[in-house]
Amino acid sequence: AISTVTSKDLEKVRGGSTVSSGLAGKIPGVTFRMADGRPGASANIQIRNMGNPLYVIDGIQQDAGQFNNISPNDIESITVLKDASAAIYGVRAANGVVVVTTKRGKNGTKNTINLDAYTGWQNWSRFPKVVNDSYEWMSGKAEAEMNQFGRTAITMDELEKYKQGTEMGYQSFNWKDYIIKKNAPLSSVNVNMTGGSDKITYYLSFTKLSQNSVLGREFTFGRNNIQSNVEAKVTDRLKVSLQMNGRIENRDQPGVPGTDDYWLPRFAIMRNRPFERPYANDNPEYLNDIKHNETNWAYNNKKLGGYWTEDWRVLQTNINAEYQIPGVKGLTAKGMYSYYIADRVMNGHEYTYQAYTYNPQDDSYAVTGGSTNPWRERGTKKVMRNVYQGQLNYNNTIGKHTFGALFVSEWQEERVQEQWVHSVPATNVLPLLYFTNMDTYNDSDYEEARIGYIGKVNYDYAGKYYFEMSARRDASWKFAPGKRVGYFPAASVGWRVTEEPFIKRLIGDRSVLDDLKIRASHGTLGDDNVGIGA
């Protein structure tokens, strides 16, 4: 089965900052699951729950990151291949294929400038209800201890103090309301220009997106996109085109202990007890030592905790040339070269800090907690990818008979260089990494390559009967030299029932059933995802 959504469908939904976050419910047989709603988050896409699909953008195989961070304004259509029709993509098609086509200009249209802008606000739709009353929490603890041990150290006098909630140490504090900031803004502005003459068509676009988090305004995501599709008819037989897709994206948030700075404040809502307070004696100059200070939201900010940033700069360029071969009607030759480069820079710094305990007897604050173990890291990654394609395409109609044939040769090569450095800085204010403070330096550099050959023939009679047969030979770098090659054949037949005269007479002219097609396919699909590389 094949499903398609168009730009009109995408323009109706503002579901988040990425393409996948706005597609839920739009495509049958495709599920979208978001682990959380952090700024810049994407949904995990699965076609018939089969795993991660392959993404193909303007004819080039890409990863999920490139797909999700296209500007939705620049997408003309998204087609999902769920069955044997995906076999033409060979060794990476077992979990289905998502095919994206970006917008282009049209011949003979006037120059048009379009502006699309929106602003929205985000809130959590649901979250587990937590206990925010100290008396309720301590009563529950006392009851649990009685059930488990037959005794409890919590006295009735203490419970009464928690119930009154007036004395220091017995008051209640609502961590959920303290951490969550409602109505987090999300905004996007797109400006695009399009038009075309009989010789040249163009589509130019710029999009700026920004997103905040409900976990305070220090968790942010921003992205700038550019899209340029230009096509020129050089002669009556030769066309050339240049496609460029670029983006700069930035994630900026506090840097706190643990591997996931966004998960920690959500965990704090569940973990922090209602009689614990963020500041000692409610004095904002002194961070309260609650003995698990990594979940104290008063510490989870850039001033006290530190920072973590990630910047991506990505450019995808496709150069195409298409030539109509003289002497054979419908025969064209096409060549494509694609260059992709992505550059990532990550910086993180977790500060040293002090936490205090207040002594009401002498109105003093004593340092009883904190951290003296700073963390400074920097990661860089560079991805460079070259794709070469050559193809012959034949398409011709003779009477009611339409014949088609395609042959494609494709080479892919990629190199990934990555470094990660960790140091123990002497101060919170100096962000530089010095060799004397450095204790870890990891470096990796690897290359990968694939090569594929595709053949396809198809036949159509009167728009009613369809037949298609294809085969692909793929070789993947992930396997031993003698086992790198796989073959992936496929065939399909189709019958457009509503084009039959007897069906037209049966259903009449006003039937809601205006286009019914029965299709069957069979093919072999591959999966080279063996846990290494992309």
N, C-alpha and C positions, 0 to 999 in steps of 0.2 A: 504494500500500500504506500501511496505517496500523498502527503498533506502539504498544503501551502498556505502561508499567511502573507498578506501584502502590506505595503506602507500604510494603506488606509486602516488596516486592523491595528497596526502599531501606534498610529497617531491617537487612537482613542484611549490608550492606557498610559498612565504615569505611575508605574509600579516600583520605581527605585532608580538607582544610578547605573545599572547595567542592563544589557539586552535581556538576559535570561530572567531577571527579576520582574519583567513586565509581560512575559509570555505565558504565565500560568493560566490554564484553561482555554488557551487559544488553539492548541493543536491536539487532536485526538490521538490517544496512544502514547503520549509523551508526558512524563511527570517532571515536576520542578520542585525541588526541596531546598529550602534555605535553612542553614544551620542556625543563623541568627541574623539580626538586622543591622549589623555594624555598617558604618559608612563605607561605600564601595563594595559591599558584599554581593556575591553572585549566587544564583541558584545552581544546584547540581542537577544537570539534565540527564535523564535516562529515557531511552526509547524502548517501550515495552519492558522496562526494568531489566535491561540487558547489560547495563554498565555504561561507561563513558563513551559517547559517540565520537566520530571523526567530524571535524569542521572544515568546510571548503568555502573559502571566500574569494569570489571572482576567479574561480578556477584553480586556486592555490590552497593546498592543505595547510591548515593552521591549528593552533592550540586553543583551548577554552578561553584563555586570557585575551587573545586577540579578538575572538568572537564577542565576548562580553563587553569589551570596551570600545566597540564601534559606536558611534553616535546613532541612536535609533532613527534620527531624522534622515540619515544617509542611506538607509536600507530600502531597497525597492521591493524585495521579496525574500522570504525564508522558506525553503522547501526541505521537508524531512523524508528521507528514504528509509522505509522500515522493513523492506523485504528483499527479495533477490535483486531488485533494481540497484541495490547498493554494491553488488558484486563487482561493478566496474571500477570501484575504488580498492579492490583487492585486499591486501594483507592488513589493512587497518579498518575494515568496514564491518566487522562482525557485530558490533553494537549499534549499527545504523549510522547514517550520515546526515549532517545538517549542512545544507547548501545555501549560501548567502549571495545575493546579487545586489550590488550597490547601485544607486541612482545614476542615470546618465542623461545627457541632453538629447533632444530629438530634432531631426532635420526639419527645416522650414518653420520653426517656432520663434516667436519674438523673445527678446531678452526680458527675463522676469527676475525680480528680487523678492524673496520670501523671508518673513520674520516670524519665528515661533518662539514664544517665551512663556514660561509658567513658574509659579511658586506654590509650593505645598508645605504641609506640616505633618510630621510623623509622630505617632505614639504607639506604645506597645498595646497590642490588642488583648493580650492575656499574659499573666505571670502568676506563679503559685502564691496563694495568700499566706503571709507569714504572721507570726505573733508579734505585735508591737506594744503589748502591755506587759510591764514587768511583773505585775501580780499574777496575771494569767500564766506567764512563762514559769515563774517559780512555783506556783501551785501545781502545774503539770509536772515539773521536775520532782516535787515532793511526792506526788502520787505515784510517779514511775518508780522512785526509790522504794516506796512502801511495797509496791507490787513485786519488785525484784528482790529486795533484801529484807523486807519486813521492818525496816526502820529508816529514818531520815534525820539528817542533822539540821534541817530547816525547821525553825521553831514557829509557833503561832504568832509570837510577837514580831518576828521578822516578816511573816506574811502580811501582818496588819500594816507594817510600815510600807511594804510594797503596794498595798492596796490604797493607802493614803497618798503615796507618791509625792510627798513634800520634802522629805529629808534628802540630803546629798547621798548618792549611791543607791537610792531607792526609787528614783524617778524613772519615767519611761521616755524612750527616745524612738522615733519612727525612722529607721534607717532607709526604708524604701522611699519615703517622701524626700529624704535628704539627698539621696543619690540620683533619683530620676528627675530629669528636667523635661517637662512635657512640651509638646509642640516644637520639636526639633525641625528646623527649616531645611527644605530641599528645593533648589532652583536650577533652572536650565534656560539658556538663551541660544538659539540657533539662527544664523543668517546664511542663506544660500542664494546663489545666482545660477540660472540655467537658461539655455537658449541654443539656437543652432541655425545655420544656413544650409544650403545644399551641399557645402563642402566640409564644414566644421561644426561639431557639436561640443558643448561643454557643460559641466556641472561643477560648481565650486561651493564649498561649505565650510563654515566655522561654527563650533559649538563650545560653549563654556558651561560646565556643570559644577555645582558645589553642594555638599551634603554634610549636615551635622548629626550628632548622635543624641539620643535621649539621655545618655550617660554624661551629661554636662557638655559644654560647648568646646572642650579641648580635644575631643575626638572628631577629627574632620577629614573629609575626602574631597579632592578637587581634580577636575580633569578638563583639559582643552583638547579638542579634536579638530583636525583639518582633513578635508576630503577633496580631491581633485580628479575628475575624469574628463579627459579631453580626447576627442577622436577627429581625425582629419582624413578626408578622401583625397589622396595625392593624385591619383589618376583614376580612370574609369575602372581599373582592375585592382588597384592597390589602396589599402586603408592602413593607417597606423594609429595607435592610441597609446596614451600614457595615463596610468592610474597611480595616484599617490594617496596613501592613508597614513596620517601621523597623529601622535598623541603625546601629551605630557600629563602624567597623573601623579598626585601627591597624597600620601597618607601621613597625618600628623597627630600624635597623641602622647599622653604621658607615658613615661617609661617606669614601670614598677616591677618588683620581683615576680618571677614566674615566666613561663613561655608565652602566655597569652594575656596581654594587658587589658583586653576588652572583656575577657571572661571573668577576671578577678572582681570587678565591682558588682557583677551579677551574683557571683558567689557570696560577696559580702552581705547582700540583702538576706541571703539564706543563713549565713553563719553568724553574723553579729547579733548579740543578745540585746534585748531592749533596755536593759539597765546600764549598758555600756554607752559612752558618749564620745564624740570625736575630739573634743578639747578638754584638757584638764581644767576643772573648775569653770568650764564653759568659757574659758579665756582663749580667744583665737590665736594668741601669741605662743601658746604651749600645746603641742600635739599630745593627746592623751595616750598613755601607754596601756593599751587594752590586751597586751600579751600576744596578740596575733595582728600586729600592726600593718601587715601587708594588705589587710582588708579594711583598714580604717580609711574611709573615703576622704577624710581631711588630709591624708598623706598622698592619696592617689591623684596628684596634679603635677604640673611642670615645675612649680615653684619649689616643692619639697621633694617629690619623688624622682623627677628627671624627665627625660623626653625620649621618644622613638619616632623616627621619620623614615619614610621610604619614598623614593622618587624613581619613576620609570619614564624613559624617553624612547619612543618606538617609532620607526618609520618603515613602511611597506611600499615598495615601488614595483609596478608591473609595466613592462614595455611589450606591446603587441604589434605584429604586422600580419596582414592577411592579404593574400593575392589570389585572384580568380584566374585559374590556369586556362589559357586559350585553347580552343579546339575540342574541349570536353565540357559540355554544358553541365553546370552544377558542381564542378570540381574546384575546390579551393585548397590552398596550402596556407598554414598558419604557424607562426613561430612566436614564442613568448619567453621572456627572461624576467624573473622576479628576484628582487633583492630585499631581504628583511634584516633589520638590525634593531636590537633592543638593548638598552643600557639601564641597569639598576644600581642605585646607590642607597644603602641603608645605614643609618646612624642611630645608635642607642647609648644612653647614659643614665645609669641608675645612681642617684646621689647617696652619699652618706647623710644620716639625719639623726636627730635625737627625739626621744619620746619621754614625757614627764608624768610624774605622779604628784598630785597636789596634797599638801599636808595642811589641813584647816587649823591645826593647833597654833602654828606659827606663821600661817599664810605664806608658805614657801612652796617652791616647785623643785623637785629632785629629778635628776636624769636617771631613769630606771630602765630604759630600753632604747631601741633604735638600731642603726646599722653602721658599722665601721668598715664594711667591705664593699667598696664601690665597684661598679661594673661599667666598662666602656667597650663598645663593639662597633665595628664597621664592616659591612659586607658589600662587595661589588660583584656584578655579574654582567657579562656581555654575551649576547646571542647573535650569531651571524649566519644567515641562511641564504643559499642560492638554489633556485629552481629553474630548470631549462625544459621547455616543452616544444615539441615539433609535431604537427599533425596534418593529415590529409583528410578532407571531408567531402563526401559526394552526396548530393541531394537533388533528385530530379523527379518530375511528375510527367507521366505519359498517359493521357486520358484520365481514367479513374485510378490508375496505379501510381503509387509514390514509392520510390526506392531510396534508400539511404545506406551509407557505409562510412565508417570512421576508423582511422588508424592513428594512434597517439604513442609517442615515445616521450618518457618523462624521467628526468634525473633530478634527484634531490641530494643536497649536501649541507651539513650544518656543523658549526663549531661553537662550543660553549666554554667560556673561561670564567672562573669564579674564584673569589678570594674572600676569606673571613679572618678578621684580626680581633683579638681581645687584649685589653690591657687593664691595669689597676692604677688609675690616675691618683695623683697626690692631692688633688683638689677638685671640688665640684665645678668651679668656674672656668677651668681651662680645658677646652674640648679636644686639644691636640693629642695624638697618640705618639708617644716616644718609645724608642727601642728599649730604653732602660726599664720602662713600666710594662712592656709587652710580654705576655706569657704564652700566647697561642697565635700561630699563623698557619692557616690552612689554605692550600692552593690546589685547584683542579683545572684540567684542560683536556677536553675530549672532543672527538669528532664522530659524526655518524653520517650514513649515506643510504639511499635507496634508489632503485632503478626499476621502472615498470614499462611494459608494452601492452597496449590495449587495442583490441579489434572489436568492431561492432557492426552488425548489419540489421536493417529493419525494413519492413514492408507494410504498406497501408493500402487497403482497397476501399475507395469511395468513402473514407472516413468512418467505415463500419467495422472492418476486420483488421486486426493489427498482429504483427509478429515481429519479435526482436530476439536476437541472439548475440551474446557478447562473450569475450574471454579476456582475461588479464594474466600476464606473467609478471610476478613481482619478485624482486630480490632485496632482502633486508640485511643490514649490517649486524643485526643482533644475533645472528646464528653462525655456526661454523661454516667455513668455505664450501664444504660439500653438501650443506643442508640449507642454503640461503634462499633457494628458489621455490616458489609456490605457484600453482595454477588455479585460477578462479573463474570457471565458466558459469554462464547464466542464460536462461531463455524465458520468454514470457509471451503469452497470447492474450488478445483482448477482443471483446465484442461489444460494440456500442448498440445496445438493444433498441434504444429509442430511434435509431435511424432506419430501422426496418419498416417497410410500408404497412405490414399487417399490425405492427405495434402502434403505429400512428393512428390507424383506423380504430384500433381497440380503445386507446386512451383519449382520443379526440384532441381538438386544438387547444382546449382550455385546461388541460390537466396540469397539476402541480409537478408531475413527473416529466420533466422536459429533457433530462440528460442522464440516462442510466447506462453504466458501463460495467461489464463483467470482465475481470482480469485474473489470470492465474500466472504464477511465476515460480521458477525453481532455480536455485543457484548455490554456489559454494562461496562462502565468505571467510576471510582470514583475520587473525588477531596476533600481532607480534608484540603485544604488551606483556613482556616476560619479566618486568620489574627493573629494567635498565633503560636509561635514555628516555627519549620522548616518543 
